[in-house]
Amino acid sequence: MSTGTTSPPQPCDNAVPFATSGHTGEPVRWWRTREQLRAEVELLVDTVIGDVGQVVALAPPEHLFGRLFGVELPRMYGIEVHSAWQDPVVPPAWRPGVPTLFVCLPASWLPLRSLAPRIAELPRAVALHSAGPTTPHTRRLVKALRDSPFEAVELFGSTETGAVAAREITPGDAEQGPWSLLPDVVAEVPGQPGGSCRPDEPWGPGGGGEHRLTVRSGRIARRDGEDAPPAVWQTGDLVRPAGERRFTFVGRATRLVKVNGLRCDLGLVEQAVRAALPGLDVVCLPTRDAVRGEHYELVYAASGSLDPSSLWPRLRRALGDAPLPRSLRRVPHIPRSSTGKPQLHLLTGAAAPSAGPAGEGS
Protein backbone atom coordinates (compact mmCIF):
# COMPACT_ATOMS: atom_id res chain seq x y z
CA MET A 1 0.00 0.00 0.00
CA SER A 2 1.20 3.48 -0.78
CA THR A 3 0.04 6.86 0.41
CA GLY A 4 -0.39 9.94 -1.75
CA THR A 5 -1.87 10.77 -5.13
CA THR A 6 -1.40 8.46 -8.10
CA SER A 7 -0.56 9.24 -11.71
CA PRO A 8 -3.84 9.85 -13.58
CA PRO A 9 -4.46 9.09 -17.28
CA GLN A 10 -2.89 11.71 -19.53
CA PRO A 11 -5.27 14.38 -20.92
CA CYS A 12 -5.60 15.29 -24.59
CA ASP A 13 -7.11 18.61 -25.75
CA ASN A 14 -8.40 19.30 -22.24
CA ALA A 15 -10.01 15.84 -22.09
CA VAL A 16 -9.18 12.61 -20.30
CA PRO A 17 -9.90 9.11 -21.71
CA PHE A 18 -11.72 6.41 -19.77
CA ALA A 19 -12.40 2.94 -21.11
CA THR A 20 -15.51 0.87 -20.59
CA SER A 21 -14.76 -2.29 -18.65
CA GLY A 22 -15.04 -4.66 -21.58
CA HIS A 23 -17.77 -6.50 -19.67
CA THR A 24 -19.49 -7.81 -22.80
CA GLY A 25 -17.01 -6.85 -25.53
CA GLU A 26 -13.82 -4.97 -26.31
CA PRO A 27 -13.29 -1.78 -24.27
CA VAL A 28 -14.27 1.55 -25.84
CA ARG A 29 -12.61 4.87 -24.96
CA TRP A 30 -14.77 7.76 -23.81
CA TRP A 31 -13.37 11.28 -23.44
CA ARG A 32 -14.40 13.51 -20.56
CA THR A 33 -13.38 17.16 -20.31
CA ARG A 34 -11.78 18.59 -17.21
CA GLU A 35 -14.86 20.80 -16.80
CA GLN A 36 -17.04 17.67 -16.69
CA LEU A 37 -14.79 16.05 -14.09
CA ARG A 38 -14.84 19.19 -11.97
CA ALA A 39 -18.62 19.57 -12.29
CA GLU A 40 -19.28 16.01 -11.12
CA VAL A 41 -16.99 16.32 -8.11
CA GLU A 42 -18.57 19.62 -7.05
CA LEU A 43 -22.07 18.23 -7.53
CA LEU A 44 -21.41 15.18 -5.34
CA VAL A 45 -19.62 17.22 -2.68
CA ASP A 46 -22.61 19.57 -2.47
CA THR A 47 -25.32 16.90 -2.50
CA VAL A 48 -23.81 13.75 -0.97
CA ILE A 49 -20.29 13.94 0.41
CA GLY A 50 -20.15 17.18 2.35
CA ASP A 51 -17.08 18.38 4.24
CA VAL A 52 -14.22 15.86 4.51
CA GLY A 53 -10.55 16.28 5.32
CA GLN A 54 -9.03 13.16 3.77
CA VAL A 55 -9.83 10.46 1.21
CA VAL A 56 -9.20 6.71 1.42
CA ALA A 57 -9.23 5.61 -2.23
CA LEU A 58 -10.07 1.94 -2.74
CA ALA A 59 -10.90 2.34 -6.47
CA PRO A 60 -8.20 2.54 -9.18
CA PRO A 61 -7.70 5.95 -10.83
CA GLU A 62 -7.98 4.65 -14.40
CA HIS A 63 -11.67 4.02 -13.67
CA LEU A 64 -13.89 7.14 -13.82
CA PHE A 65 -15.19 6.63 -10.27
CA GLY A 66 -11.69 6.21 -8.85
CA ARG A 67 -10.35 9.18 -10.80
CA LEU A 68 -13.15 11.52 -9.72
CA PHE A 69 -13.02 10.88 -6.00
CA GLY A 70 -9.53 9.47 -5.47
CA VAL A 71 -7.65 12.03 -7.59
CA GLU A 72 -9.76 15.01 -8.68
CA LEU A 73 -11.56 15.65 -5.39
CA PRO A 74 -8.39 15.69 -3.25
CA ARG A 75 -6.65 17.88 -5.85
CA MET A 76 -9.54 20.37 -6.07
CA TYR A 77 -10.02 20.73 -2.31
CA GLY A 78 -6.37 20.36 -1.26
CA ILE A 79 -6.88 17.38 1.03
CA GLU A 80 -4.83 14.29 1.70
CA VAL A 81 -5.49 11.04 -0.17
CA HIS A 82 -4.47 7.54 0.95
CA SER A 83 -4.35 5.25 -2.08
CA ALA A 84 -5.28 1.75 -0.94
CA TRP A 85 -6.49 0.11 -4.14
CA GLN A 86 -3.18 -1.50 -5.18
CA ASP A 87 -3.22 -4.23 -2.53
CA PRO A 88 -6.69 -5.12 -1.19
CA VAL A 89 -5.14 -7.47 1.40
CA VAL A 90 -3.25 -4.68 3.21
CA PRO A 91 -5.58 -2.67 5.51
CA PRO A 92 -5.89 0.95 4.36
CA ALA A 93 -4.37 3.67 6.50
CA TRP A 94 -5.81 7.05 7.46
CA ARG A 95 -5.26 9.79 10.00
CA PRO A 96 -7.45 9.63 13.12
CA GLY A 97 -9.61 12.59 14.05
CA VAL A 98 -10.20 13.75 10.45
CA PRO A 99 -13.57 13.55 8.59
CA THR A 100 -12.96 10.87 5.95
CA LEU A 101 -14.33 9.83 2.56
CA PHE A 102 -13.98 6.14 1.62
CA VAL A 103 -14.16 5.50 -2.14
CA CYS A 104 -15.43 1.92 -2.34
CA LEU A 105 -15.82 -0.86 -4.89
CA PRO A 106 -17.80 -4.05 -4.14
CA ALA A 107 -14.62 -5.82 -2.97
CA SER A 108 -13.72 -2.95 -0.60
CA TRP A 109 -16.30 -3.76 2.06
CA LEU A 110 -14.85 -7.03 3.35
CA PRO A 111 -11.53 -5.48 4.52
CA LEU A 112 -13.40 -2.42 5.85
CA ARG A 113 -15.61 -4.62 8.03
CA SER A 114 -12.62 -5.57 10.19
CA LEU A 115 -11.84 -1.87 10.60
CA ALA A 116 -15.29 -0.88 11.90
CA PRO A 117 -14.01 0.13 15.38
CA ARG A 118 -11.45 2.50 13.81
CA ILE A 119 -14.03 3.96 11.43
CA ALA A 120 -16.42 4.53 14.36
CA GLU A 121 -13.79 6.70 16.05
CA LEU A 122 -13.71 9.18 13.15
CA PRO A 123 -15.61 12.45 13.76
CA ARG A 124 -17.41 11.83 10.44
CA ALA A 125 -17.12 9.18 7.73
CA VAL A 126 -18.77 8.84 4.32
CA ALA A 127 -18.48 5.72 2.18
CA LEU A 128 -19.18 6.29 -1.51
CA HIS A 129 -19.90 3.08 -3.44
CA SER A 130 -20.00 2.46 -7.21
CA ALA A 131 -18.83 0.18 -10.07
CA GLY A 132 -21.00 -2.78 -9.06
CA PRO A 133 -23.70 -3.96 -6.65
CA THR A 134 -23.32 -3.79 -2.90
CA THR A 135 -22.63 -7.01 -1.02
CA PRO A 136 -23.75 -8.51 2.30
CA HIS A 137 -20.50 -7.15 3.77
CA THR A 138 -21.66 -3.64 2.80
CA ARG A 139 -24.85 -3.84 4.81
CA ARG A 140 -23.15 -5.57 7.75
CA LEU A 141 -20.66 -2.72 8.06
CA VAL A 142 -23.44 -0.13 7.78
CA LYS A 143 -25.35 -1.97 10.51
CA ALA A 144 -22.26 -2.18 12.73
CA LEU A 145 -21.74 1.60 12.40
CA ARG A 146 -25.38 2.67 12.63
CA ASP A 147 -24.78 4.46 15.97
CA SER A 148 -21.69 6.33 14.75
CA PRO A 149 -21.34 9.39 12.46
CA PHE A 150 -21.08 7.16 9.39
CA GLU A 151 -22.98 7.47 6.11
CA ALA A 152 -22.95 5.16 3.10
CA VAL A 153 -24.15 6.24 -0.34
CA GLU A 154 -24.38 4.27 -3.57
CA LEU A 155 -24.00 5.92 -7.00
CA PHE A 156 -25.79 4.78 -10.16
CA GLY A 157 -24.12 5.56 -13.49
CA SER A 158 -21.63 4.48 -16.12
CA THR A 159 -18.44 5.47 -17.88
CA GLU A 160 -20.57 7.08 -20.60
CA THR A 161 -22.85 9.13 -18.33
CA GLY A 162 -20.99 9.59 -15.07
CA ALA A 163 -23.19 9.42 -11.96
CA VAL A 164 -26.89 9.93 -12.71
CA ALA A 165 -28.53 8.92 -9.42
CA ALA A 166 -27.77 8.15 -5.78
CA ARG A 167 -29.34 6.47 -2.76
CA GLU A 168 -28.51 5.81 0.87
CA ILE A 169 -27.28 2.31 1.72
CA THR A 170 -29.34 0.93 4.59
CA PRO A 171 -28.39 -1.89 7.00
CA GLY A 172 -29.84 -5.37 6.94
CA ASP A 173 -30.86 -7.64 4.08
CA ALA A 174 -34.06 -5.80 3.15
CA GLU A 175 -34.36 -4.45 -0.37
CA GLN A 176 -32.72 -1.06 -0.75
CA GLY A 177 -34.82 2.03 -1.51
CA PRO A 178 -35.34 3.72 -4.88
CA TRP A 179 -32.74 5.82 -6.66
CA SER A 180 -32.99 9.62 -6.82
CA LEU A 181 -31.79 11.43 -9.94
CA LEU A 182 -28.96 13.90 -9.36
CA PRO A 183 -29.95 17.58 -9.73
CA ASP A 184 -28.33 18.12 -13.15
CA VAL A 185 -29.76 14.94 -14.75
CA VAL A 186 -32.94 14.89 -16.83
CA ALA A 187 -34.73 11.59 -17.46
CA GLU A 188 -36.53 11.09 -20.75
CA VAL A 189 -40.19 10.15 -20.48
CA PRO A 190 -41.02 7.12 -22.64
CA GLY A 191 -43.99 7.45 -24.96
CA GLN A 192 -43.52 11.21 -25.33
CA PRO A 193 -41.24 12.07 -28.28
CA GLY A 194 -38.86 14.73 -27.08
CA GLY A 195 -40.56 14.70 -23.68
CA SER A 196 -38.53 14.67 -20.51
CA CYS A 197 -38.68 14.84 -16.76
CA ARG A 198 -37.30 18.25 -15.77
CA PRO A 199 -35.39 18.62 -12.51
CA ASP A 200 -38.43 20.31 -10.88
CA GLU A 201 -41.21 17.92 -11.92
CA PRO A 202 -42.11 14.24 -11.36
CA TRP A 203 -41.58 11.48 -13.85
CA GLY A 204 -44.53 12.56 -15.96
CA PRO A 205 -47.40 10.79 -17.76
CA GLY A 206 -46.31 8.00 -20.04
CA GLY A 207 -43.42 7.11 -17.72
CA GLY A 208 -45.03 4.11 -16.05
CA GLY A 209 -43.91 0.53 -16.50
CA GLU A 210 -40.43 -0.82 -17.17
CA HIS A 211 -38.19 0.82 -19.75
CA ARG A 212 -34.57 1.54 -20.59
CA LEU A 213 -33.20 4.46 -18.62
CA THR A 214 -32.54 7.40 -20.95
CA VAL A 215 -30.90 10.57 -19.62
CA ARG A 216 -29.81 14.05 -20.60
CA SER A 217 -26.83 15.59 -18.85
CA GLY A 218 -23.97 17.98 -19.49
CA ARG A 219 -21.65 15.27 -18.20
CA ILE A 220 -22.19 12.65 -20.93
CA ALA A 221 -18.80 11.72 -22.35
CA ARG A 222 -17.64 11.84 -25.99
CA ARG A 223 -16.98 8.50 -27.65
CA ASP A 224 -13.59 8.01 -29.25
CA GLY A 225 -13.79 9.08 -32.90
CA GLU A 226 -16.88 11.27 -32.45
CA ASP A 227 -16.80 15.08 -32.66
CA ALA A 228 -19.11 15.75 -29.71
CA PRO A 229 -20.88 13.90 -26.92
CA PRO A 230 -24.47 12.80 -27.52
CA ALA A 231 -27.21 14.99 -26.07
CA VAL A 232 -29.12 11.95 -24.83
CA TRP A 233 -27.85 8.54 -23.72
CA GLN A 234 -29.86 5.36 -23.33
CA THR A 235 -28.28 3.05 -20.79
CA GLY A 236 -28.56 -0.71 -20.69
CA ASP A 237 -30.54 -0.52 -17.44
CA LEU A 238 -34.22 -1.43 -17.10
CA VAL A 239 -35.93 0.84 -14.55
CA ARG A 240 -39.40 1.52 -13.20
CA PRO A 241 -40.41 5.09 -12.19
CA ALA A 242 -41.07 5.37 -8.45
CA GLY A 243 -42.36 8.90 -7.90
CA GLU A 244 -40.83 12.32 -8.31
CA ARG A 245 -37.45 11.96 -10.03
CA ARG A 246 -37.02 8.51 -8.53
CA PHE A 247 -36.81 5.00 -9.96
CA THR A 248 -36.21 1.41 -8.99
CA PHE A 249 -33.68 -0.71 -10.84
CA VAL A 250 -35.19 -3.79 -12.50
CA GLY A 251 -32.00 -5.22 -13.99
CA ARG A 252 -29.56 -4.97 -16.83
CA ALA A 253 -31.41 -5.40 -20.11
CA THR A 254 -28.60 -7.66 -21.30
CA ARG A 255 -28.75 -9.74 -18.08
CA LEU A 256 -32.44 -10.62 -18.08
CA VAL A 257 -33.51 -13.88 -19.76
CA LYS A 258 -36.84 -15.68 -19.89
CA VAL A 259 -36.54 -19.40 -19.27
CA ASN A 260 -39.75 -21.05 -20.41
CA GLY A 261 -41.60 -17.77 -19.78
CA LEU A 262 -40.09 -17.16 -16.32
CA ARG A 263 -37.93 -14.03 -16.12
CA CYS A 264 -34.52 -14.68 -14.60
CA ASP A 265 -32.06 -11.94 -13.56
CA LEU A 266 -28.59 -13.41 -14.07
CA GLY A 267 -27.05 -10.87 -11.71
CA LEU A 268 -29.32 -12.02 -8.87
CA VAL A 269 -28.49 -15.65 -9.66
CA GLU A 270 -24.78 -14.87 -9.30
CA GLN A 271 -25.34 -13.09 -5.98
CA ALA A 272 -27.41 -15.99 -4.60
CA VAL A 273 -24.83 -18.60 -5.58
CA ARG A 274 -21.91 -16.63 -4.13
CA ALA A 275 -23.79 -16.10 -0.86
CA ALA A 276 -24.68 -19.79 -0.54
CA LEU A 277 -21.32 -21.16 -1.71
CA PRO A 278 -18.48 -19.01 -0.33
CA GLY A 279 -15.23 -19.41 -2.23
CA LEU A 280 -17.00 -20.12 -5.51
CA ASP A 281 -16.57 -17.42 -8.16
CA VAL A 282 -19.41 -17.53 -10.68
CA VAL A 283 -20.66 -15.77 -13.81
CA CYS A 284 -23.86 -16.50 -15.74
CA LEU A 285 -23.83 -16.35 -19.54
CA PRO A 286 -27.08 -16.06 -21.54
CA THR A 287 -27.53 -18.77 -24.18
CA ARG A 288 -30.06 -19.79 -26.83
CA ASP A 289 -32.05 -22.94 -26.17
CA ALA A 290 -33.79 -25.03 -28.85
CA VAL A 291 -36.65 -25.90 -26.49
CA ARG A 292 -37.01 -22.92 -24.15
CA GLY A 293 -35.79 -20.15 -26.46
CA GLU A 294 -33.59 -18.47 -23.84
CA HIS A 295 -31.51 -19.96 -21.07
CA TYR A 296 -28.19 -19.50 -19.32
CA GLU A 297 -25.08 -21.42 -18.33
CA LEU A 298 -23.19 -20.98 -15.09
CA VAL A 299 -19.41 -20.61 -15.41
CA TYR A 300 -17.52 -21.13 -12.16
CA ALA A 301 -14.02 -21.19 -10.72
CA ALA A 302 -13.18 -22.93 -7.46
CA SER A 303 -10.10 -23.86 -5.50
CA GLY A 304 -9.57 -27.59 -5.01
CA SER A 305 -11.74 -30.30 -6.47
CA LEU A 306 -15.45 -29.78 -6.94
CA ASP A 307 -17.54 -32.42 -8.67
CA PRO A 308 -20.26 -30.80 -10.83
CA SER A 309 -22.65 -33.60 -9.85
CA SER A 310 -22.42 -32.49 -6.21
CA LEU A 311 -22.88 -28.85 -7.21
CA TRP A 312 -26.34 -29.30 -8.76
CA PRO A 313 -28.25 -30.04 -5.52
CA ARG A 314 -26.52 -27.14 -3.79
CA LEU A 315 -27.59 -24.86 -6.63
CA ARG A 316 -31.17 -26.05 -6.24
CA ARG A 317 -31.13 -24.98 -2.58
CA ALA A 318 -29.41 -21.65 -3.34
CA LEU A 319 -31.70 -20.59 -6.20
CA GLY A 320 -35.06 -21.64 -4.78
CA ASP A 321 -37.74 -21.02 -7.42
CA ALA A 322 -35.34 -19.45 -9.92
CA PRO A 323 -34.53 -21.59 -12.98
CA LEU A 324 -31.42 -23.74 -12.71
CA PRO A 325 -28.70 -23.15 -15.33
CA ARG A 326 -28.83 -25.10 -18.57
CA SER A 327 -25.28 -26.29 -17.92
CA LEU A 328 -22.22 -25.79 -15.72
CA ARG A 329 -18.76 -24.92 -16.98
CA ARG A 330 -15.61 -24.85 -14.87
CA VAL A 331 -12.73 -22.52 -15.76
CA PRO A 332 -9.37 -21.91 -14.01
CA HIS A 333 -10.41 -18.36 -13.11
CA ILE A 334 -12.98 -15.69 -13.98
CA PRO A 335 -11.25 -12.89 -15.92
CA ARG A 336 -12.10 -9.52 -14.41
CA SER A 337 -11.38 -5.85 -15.03
CA SER A 338 -9.49 -3.64 -12.57
CA THR A 339 -12.79 -2.85 -10.80
CA GLY A 340 -13.77 -6.52 -10.51
CA LYS A 341 -16.31 -6.72 -13.32
CA PRO A 342 -16.25 -10.05 -15.20
CA GLN A 343 -15.11 -9.83 -18.80
CA LEU A 344 -17.78 -12.01 -20.33
CA HIS A 345 -16.41 -11.96 -23.87
CA LEU A 346 -13.25 -13.74 -22.66
CA LEU A 347 -15.28 -16.63 -21.28
CA THR A 348 -16.87 -17.73 -24.55
CA GLY A 349 -15.78 -21.29 -25.31
CA ALA A 350 -13.26 -21.33 -22.44
CA ALA A 351 -14.09 -24.95 -21.54
CA ALA A 352 -16.56 -27.69 -22.35
CA PRO A 353 -19.82 -27.51 -20.34
CA SER A 354 -21.04 -30.33 -18.12
CA ALA A 355 -24.43 -31.98 -18.47
CA GLY A 356 -27.47 -30.53 -16.73
CA PRO A 357 -28.99 -31.95 -13.54
CA ALA A 358 -30.64 -35.37 -13.49
CA GLY A 359 -29.58 -36.18 -17.02
CA GLU A 360 -30.77 -32.94 -18.66
CA GLY A 361 -28.90 -32.08 -21.82
CA SER A 362 -26.23 -29.43 -21.93
N, C-alpha and C positions, 0 to 999 in steps of 0.2 A: 504494500500500500504506500502511496506517496501523498504528500500534502502540497496544495498549491494548484494554480490553474494549469490546464492542459493545452496543447497546441490544437487550435480549432482548424476545420477545413479552410483552405485558402479561398478568399473571395475573388470574384472576377466581375469587373464593371459594376462595382458596388453590390454584388449579389454573391450568395454563398450556396453551393450545391449540397443537396441532401438526396440520398438514394432511398427508394422504397426497399422494403426488406427482402424482396424476392420470394415472398411467401408462396405465391402460385405461379411464378414465372421469373424471367430475368429482371434484375433491378433496373429501375428507370430513374434518371436524375431529374430533380426538380430544383429550380433556382428561387431563392427567397432573398429579397433585398434587405439591407441592413435596417431600413425603416420598418419593414414588416417584422423583423426580429424584435426591434425595440418596442414596437406597438404591442406585440403580444406579451412581452415581459411586463410592461407598464399596466396593461389591462389586468393581468392575473395578480399583480401586486396590489392593485386597487380593489379588486373584487374578491380575491380568495386568500392570498398569502399574507398580506399585511406587513407589519414591521418586523424584520428579522435582522440579526447581526452576523450570521454565518450560515454557510450552506454545506451540507454533507451530500455530495453528488454520488449516487449509486447507479447512474445511467451514463453510458459512454457519450462523449461529445460529438461523435460523427452522426448520431441520431438527433433529429430535430429537438425532441424533448430534452435530451441531455445537454444539447448545445444551449438551448434557451435558458435553462434554470441552473445549469452547472457551470456555464461560462459567461453568457451575456448578462444575466442578473447580477452576479458578483461584480463584474466589470462595471456595469452601469451605476451600481449603488456603492461601490468601493468597499465591499465586505469580503471577508475571508472565505475561501472555499477549500474543503477537504475532499479530494478526489479519492473515492473508495470503490470505484467500479472495476479496477484492474484485477483485483483478487477478492472474489466474494467470500473466501474462506476467512480472510483476516478481518477481524472486527473493525469497523470504521472508528476513527478518532474525531473528537470535537472538543472545543473548549467549554468547560462548565460555566454556568451562570450567564450564558448568552442565548437570546432567542434564536432558534435554529430551524432552518428549512431542510427537510430530508427529501431528496429527489429519487423516487422509488420506481423500480420495475417489479414485475410479479415475483422474481426470485429474491428481491431485497428483503422481504418481510420475514423470512425464516431467521436470518442472522440478527435482524433487529429485535425479534421476540426475546432473545436472550439478554438484550440490552435494555429491557423495559425499565428496570429500576433506575438506570442512569438517565434515560429519557425523561422519566417522571421528575427528576431533580431540576430539569431545565425550567427557567421562568416562563417559557412559552415554546411550543414545538408544533410545527406544521409538517405533515407528510403529504407530499404531492405525488400521486400515482398515475401512471399512463403506460402505453405500449403493450397492453394486454390486460386480461381480466384479473381481478383481485383473487386471492386464494384464501383458504381457511386460516392460514397464518396471519393474513391481513386483519381479519375480524377478531381473531384472538388477541392480537396486540392492541387493537382499538378498545376491546373490552377490558384488558388489563390496565389500560391508562385512562379509563373513563372518568376517574376522579382527579385527574391531573390536568394541567393546562395544555392539553394535546388535542390537535385537530387533524383529521385525515380527509383529504379531498381527492376525488378521482376525476381525471380529464377524459373527455371523449373527443376524438379527432383523428387526423391522419397526417402523413407527410405532405399530402397535396393541400389540405385545408388548414393545417395547424389546429389548435384547440377550438372546438365549436360549442361545447357544452361542459358542464361540471355538475357534480353532486357530492354531498357529504357521504363518507363511508361510515356506516353504522355497525355496532358490534352484533355478535350473534350470527346465526345461520339463516335468519329470515331474509326474504328477498329485499334487495336494496331499492330505494325510492327512485322516482323518475329523474331524468336529466333535465337541467335548465339551460336554455341557450345562453351563451355569453352575450353581453350587451351589444357588441358590434356585428353580430351574426343575424342574418335574415333567413328564415326557412321558407322555401317555396311551398305554396299550397297546391296539392294535386287536384286536378280537375278544373283549374282556373288558369288558362293560358296567360302567362305573364303575371299571374297573381302571386302574392307573397304575404308572409306574416311579418309585419313591421315590428320593430323593437317595442312599440307601445301598444300592441293589440294582440289578442289571443290567436291561436292557430285557427284561422277562420273557417267558414263553411266550405265544404268540399274536402276538408282535411282529415275526415274520419277514416278508420280502417288502417290496414297495414300498407306501407309504401316505402320506396327507397328514399332515404334522406337526401334532400337537395338543398344546398345552401348558397347564399350570396355573402361575400365577405371581402374586405380589402386586403385580407391576409392569404388569399389563395395563391399558391406558388405558380411559377411559370415552368412548363415542361421543357426539357432540353430539346432544342431545335425549333421551338415556337417563339414568335415575336413578343407575345404578351400573355399574361395569365388569363384564364377563362373568367368571365363574369360570374358564371354559375357553375357549381360542381355537384354532380350526383355521386354520392358515396355508394359503397357496396353494402350498406347497412339497412336492414328492414326495421322500421320504427312504427310506433302507434302514437298519435297525439294524445297527450294526457293533461289538457288544460292550457292555460295561458303560457305560451312559449316553453312548454314542457313536453317531453315524450318519454316513452318507455322503449327500450331496445328489444326487438324481437329476435334478431340473430343476423348473422352475415348471410346475405342472399346467396353467396357461393357455398355456404356451409349448411344449408337446409336441404334435406332430401325427403322425398315421400316414399316410404317403403310399404307397398301394397295399400296406399292411401293414407298411411299414418305418417304425419310429419315428424321428422327426426332431426334435431339440432346436433350436428357432429361435435360442436364445441362443448355442449353439455355432456355428451357421451364421454369425451376425453376427460372432463373434470371428474365425472362420477367414477371412472375406472381408476384414475390416479388416486382419488381419495380412498377407494376401497382396497387398492393394491399398491401400497407404498413401495417405492423402488422400481416401479415399472413405468417407463417412459413410453407414451402412446401418442399416435396421430391417426385420425380417421380420414380416409380418402374416398370421395364419392366415386361410384362406379355405375355402369349401365348393367341392367339385369334383364335377361331374355324373358323372364316370367313376370317379375314385379316392376319392370321399367327402370326404377332407380333403386340403388342400394349403396352400401359402403363396405369397405374392408378396413380392418384395424391393423395398423402396422405398429409393432412394439419392439422395444429394446430392453433387455434385462440382464443383470449380472448373474452369473452362474447358470445352471441348467434349469429350464422351465419347459415342461412337456405341454404342448398345445392342448392335448386331450384333457389335462387337468385344469387348464385355463378356462375352458368353456363353462363349466358349472359355476366358477367364481364370477364370470362375466354375467351370467344369468342373475345371480344375487345382486351384483352391483348395479345393473341397469334396470331392474324391476320390469315395468311394462314397456320400456323402450325396446325397439327392435334390436335383436342381436346382429352383429356384423355378418356379412355374407361369407367372409373368410378372415383368417388371421395370417399375418406375415411377419416373421421375425427378421430384424436387421441388426447389424453390429451396434449402430447408434443412430439416433435421430439427428440429422443435420439441422442446425439452427443458426439464425443470424446473431449479431452481437447483442441484440436485445432479447434473445431467447425464443423468437418466433420460428416455428418449424418451416423449413424450405421444402414445400411439398413437391415442387417440380424435380427435386433431386431424389425423391423416393420412388418415382415411377420405375417399375421393373427392377427394383433393387434386389429382390429375392423371390423365390417361388412361394405362392400362398399355400397354406394348409387347408384341408377340407373343413367344411362347416360342421356344426355340432350334430351328433346323432346321425351321421352319414349324409348330411346335406351336401350338395355339390359346392365346389368352390368356383 
